[in-house]
Amino acid sequence: MLEVGAMSNTPTHVDIAVVGGGPAGLMAAEVLCGQGFDAHIFDAMPSLGRKLLMAGKTGLNLTHAQNFEAFLTHYGAAQARLESSIRDFTPTDIRDWAQGLGVETFVGSSGRVFPKDFKSAPLLRAWLHRLREKGATIHVRHKWLGWNGDALQFETQGEIKRVEAKATILGLGGASWPKLGSDGVWTRVLGGKGIGVAPLRASNCGFDVDWSDHLKVNFAGAPLKDVKLSFAGQQARGDVTITGTGVESGPVYTLSAELRDVIEHKGHAILHIDLLPDKSLEGLTEALLRPRGKKSLATHLKRVANLAGVKSALLHEVLPPEMLENPIRLAGGIKALPISLVAARPLTEAISSAGGVMLDELDDGFMLKALPGVFCAGEMLDWDAPTGGYLLSACFATGRTAGRAAAAWVKPNP
């Protein structure tokens, strides 16, 4: 784990406190340092950016290079509130910012933007180094407890410390991967202050399916290679992993918000999987109608459609026998295999969380209307987006907006 050095002494007075050392908080601190403030960053963990480091284990997806107007649509109902911030710090700006840290980026075949070495540690290390050089002070092992009067209250090494700040920026994350620092406890603190907070829910997550024991034992962990998922008019294509509890991976995450919402409302959702997306229904039907002779269905499927292994097993898992024996209906099942999802995986397993501080509780600079001088940024706001660079992009952008607004609050322009 990337460490940041020994904990500094807790100050009693600061101009601006940044609570949370994730992408949003660090970006807010960078803005403050750029305007001459001695930003103080407080984080509960022994080091900063732990979730960012974890994301980098499979390749740090910084942003996405698609058409910008299309990029914005991935924020759904929150687009109108986030758009100004994201336009102020676009995917192109993010790539330039990373370049300024000495981290070159590239655009993958899917349009996703990654560091050339895929890793997050070099970027985080350079970022923290630049922040310290610009005057930021980092206080680790400081768990925020809320306020005592007007003062921030932290627990650190068995003691309770009070810090008075002219402005506070909260970048406390959601509640996914709580062992990395974002445990969602802040929802009770702000809720106790009368702030509207939408319940935190799993997003970019896997889903449970009531698989048979046969499928669990023989195919848990097996990938469905190059399939196309469809739900509620949306589609996603790629590899999907069959797990002991259900399904997961990138294409599932892309549709997870809509799937989750329907499951919460109806108790289940039917996800359709095209097992052979490059074959037309007509062509597949024609192939399956070829004489089978004494060959088994499994052999026939492999010979005429190159369909075998976990894909063949999934057909037998889901489709009734009479449908398997009818080539026309079987072709329809292969092109749109209905999988009943019964629950989202727990929030602690999710890549991100939906819900958080309701956006109508905030002004245009993300200051809480009910708590003047307190700003919020990042995943703790009530917005949702799929993986693909959209999550980090909005965290960076809202952190910058909150940093600028806090600076103006403390030192207004004449």
N, C-alpha and C positions, 0 to 999 in steps of 0.2 A: 504494500500500500504506500502511496506517495505521501510522505509526511511534510509538514510545513514548519517544523522547528518547535522550540519550546514555547509554552503559553506565556504571553506577556501579562504584566500586572494589570488587573482590572481597573480602569479609570473610573472616577465618580461622575465626571462631566464630559460630554462629547458634543460636538456640533450635530453630527448625524451618525446614528447607529444603523448598521446593516445587519439584520438578524437572519442568518442562513447563508452558508458558503457554497451554494450550488450555482449553476449558470446564471440565474436571474440576479442573485445577490452580488456575485462577482462582477457582473456587467454594470450593475448600479454603482458599485464601488469604483469601477474604472471611470465612469462618468464623473463621479464626485472628485476623484483625484485629479482628473483633467481640468476641473474648475477651481483647483486650489484648496480643496477641503482635505483634512486629515481623516480619511474615512476609517471607521472602526468596524471590523467584521467579526461578528460573534457566531460561533457554531458549536453545537452540542457534541460533535464527534472529535476524535483526536486529530483529524486532518480534514481538509476541505475537498469538495468535489468528488465524494466517494461514488455517488451514483453515476457521475460522468465517467469515472474510471471503469465502473462495471460495464457501462454501455460500450466502451471501447474494446472490451474483450472479444466482441464479435464484429468489430469494425465501427468506428465512431461516425455515425451518419449526421453530419453537421447541418445540412440543409438539402434543398432539392433544386435542380436547375430547370424545371419545367417553366412554361410560359407563366409570367408572374400573375396575370389575372386568374388563370386556372389554379395557381398555387394558393391564392387567397380563399378559394371556395372550399378548401379542406378544413376550414375552421367553422363551418356550419353556421349555427345560430349566433355564434360569437363574432362572426366576421366583421360586422359593422363596428363593434367596439375595439377590435384588435387591429383593424386595417391601418389606421393612422400610424400606429407604432411600427407595424411591419413594413409599411412604405418608407418609414424613416430609417429602417435597418433591414434592407432587402437581402435575399440570398446572395446577390453579388457583393453587397457590403460585407456579409459574413465571410465570404471567401477572401476579400481584401484584408479584413481584420485578422484572419488566421495567417495570411501571408506576412502581415506585420509582426506576427509572433515568430516568424521563421518556419511556419508550417505550410508547406505546399499542399494544395488540394487537387482532386481530379473528379470528373463526372463519370460515374459508372454507367453500365449499359441501361440501367433502369432509370437513369436521370438523377439518382441519389449522389450527393457530394460527400466525399470522404477525404481525410488526410492521406497523403500518398503512402504512408506506412500503415494506414488503418488505425493506428493507436491513438489513445487519448492522453496517455501520460506525458508525452513530450509537449503537447499543447498546454495542458494544465500546468506543468512545471514552468513553462515560459510565461504563462499568464500570471501566475502567482509571483514570479520573480519581478515582472514588470510592475505589478501592483505595489509590491514592497518598495521598489525603487521610486515610485511616484508618491510614496508617503502613507500607503495603507497600513494599518495595524491589525494584526490577526489575533483573535482570542479564541482558542480552541477549548474544548471541554467546558463550554458555557451553555448550559441548557436553559432556554428561555422559559420562564414560568408565568409571564404576563406582566402586569404592572402592580406596583405598590404605591398608591397615590398616583403621582405623575411620573414616577421613576420606573424604568425597566427593571425587572428582577430576574437574576440568573442564579442557577445552582452551579457551583464549580468546586470540585474537589471537596465536597462535603460542607461547603459554606454557601450562604446566600449573599449575593452581592447586588447592590443597587446602582444603576447607572442613569443619570439624567441626560436626556438628549433633546436638542431643539427640534429634531425631526427623526423619525424612525422609518426604515424601509424593511418590510417583512418579506423574505423570500424563502418560506419554510417548506415548500414542496407540497405534495399530496400525501398519500399513505401507501404507495406501492414500494416494495423493497424496504420495509421499515428498519431492517437491521443496518441499512446504510445511512440512516438519519432522519428520514421523512416518515414520522409516525402518526401524523394527523392530530396530535394532541392539541395543537393550536386551535382546532375547531371549537373546542369547549371554551377556550379563553375568549375568543372573539364572540362566540355565541353568548357568553355571559355578559358581554358588553352591549348586547342587543343588535349585533351585526348579523345580517342574513347570510347564512352559510348553507348551500345546497349539500346534501349528504354526499360523501365521497364514495365513488363506485369504481369497480374495476374497468379499465379500458385497455385496449391493445392486449387482449388476454385470450387464453384458450377457453374451450367450452366442454362441458360434460356430455357424454352420450352413454346410454345404457347398452354398452357392448355385451355380447355373449362372452362367457368364459373362454370359449375357443378362440375368439378374435383377440382377447386380451393376452392369452398365453402365447399365441403363435405370431402375433403381428404388432404388439405394443412396441413403439419405437420405429416402426417401418415407415418410410416416406412414400406418399403418393406423388409420384414424379409428374410434373407438368400437367396439372389439372386446372380447370376453371371453375370458380365458385360464383354462384348467383344468389342474390337475396334482395328483395324489395327494389328491383330495378337496377341494382348495382352489381358489378362484377369485379373479380380479382383473379389473377392467374399466377401460378407458380407451384412450388412444392408444398404439400401439407403433410404434417406428421400425425400418424395415428398413435395416440398415447393410451396408457392403461385406463385413463378416465374419459378420453374423448378425442378431440382434435385441437391442434394448435399450429402456429407458424405464421409467416408474413401475410399470405392472402387472407387467413382467418382474422388477423388483427385489423386488416383494412376494413372489414365489414363488422368489426366487433361492436361498435357503438349502436348500430341499428339492431344487430342480433340481441344485444343485452337489453335494449329497451323493450323489444317485443317479448322476450322471455319474462321480464319483470311484469309485463302486462298480462300475458296469456299463459305463462307457465312453461312454454316451449316455443321453439322457432324451427321452421323447416328450411335447412340449407341445401341447395341443389348443387351437386358436383358433376361437372362434365369430365368424365374420366379420359376421354379422347378428344380434346378440343380441336385438333387439326383434321379430324374426320367429320364429314357432313353426315347428318342423320340419314339422308338418302343413300350415300355410299356405304355407310355402316349397315344399314338394313339390307342392302343388296348382298353384302358380304356374308351376313349371318344367314341369309336365305339359301346359301349354297348347300348342296347335300352334305349331311354330316355323317351318314353311314353309321357304322358301329362305334365311332369315336365318342369319347366322353365330351360333355359340354366344355370342360376345362381345356381339353385338347383342341376342340373346335374354336374356342375363343382365342386361344394363342395362335392357331394357324391362320385364321382369316382376319383377325383384328389386332394381333400382337398384344393381347391383353392377358396378363397372368399375374401370379404372385398376390400381393396385397389387394390389387385392384379387383382380381377375380374373387378373392375371399370376401371383399366388401359387397360385391353383387349378391353373393349367397347369403350374406349377413342381413341385407336389407330387403331384397326382392322376394316375393312369395314364389313357390315352386312353379305355379302355373304361368307366371310371367317369365321365369327363366327359360321355360320350354317353348315360349312363343317368340320367334325371331323378331317380329315387328315390335312387340311390346318390350322385348329385351333391349333392342336398339334404343328405344326411348328412355329406358332406365339407365343405360350407359351414358347417354347424353345429358341426363338430368336426374342423377341418383339422389333421392330425397333422404337426408340425414336429419333426424330429430334431435336438436340440441335442447337439453333440459335445464342447464344452469351455466352461468359464467364461472370460471375458476375464481378462487378467493382473491380479494384485493391484494393481499400480501404477495401473490405470485404474479400480479399484472405488471406490465411494463410501465404503465402510467395510470393515473386516476382521473376520472371525471368528477365534476362537482367542485365545491370550494366557495370562496367569497363571491356572492352574487354581484354581477357586474353593475347593477343599478345602485349598489351601495357605494360606488366609486365615482369620482369625477374624472375628467379627461386625462389627468395626470396620475390616475390610479390611487388617489388619496381617498381614504375613508371619509365619507361626508359626516359621519357621526363622531369621528375621532380626528379632528384637524391636526395635521402634522404627522399622521401615520399613513404610510403608503404600502401597497401590496403589489407583488409581481410574481410572474412565473406560474408554476403548476398549481399554486394554491388558489388561483383565480378560477372561476367557474367557466372553463372552456374545455373543449375536447378536440383531439386531432389524431389522425392515424400516424403510425410510424412512417418513416420516409424522409425525415429531416424537419417535419412540420413542428414537432414537439420542441426541439431545441431552438428552432428559429423564433418561435413565439416567446420562449423563456428569455432569450437574449434581448429581443425587441422590447418586451414589457419591462425588463430590468433597466434598460436604457431610459425609457420614458419615465419610470419612477425615479431614477437617479436625477434626471434633469429637473423634474417637478419638485423634488425634495430640496435640491440646491436653490431653486428659485424661491421656495418657501422660506428657507433660512436667510437667504441673501437676495431679496427681490431686486430686479433690475431697476435702476433709477428712472 
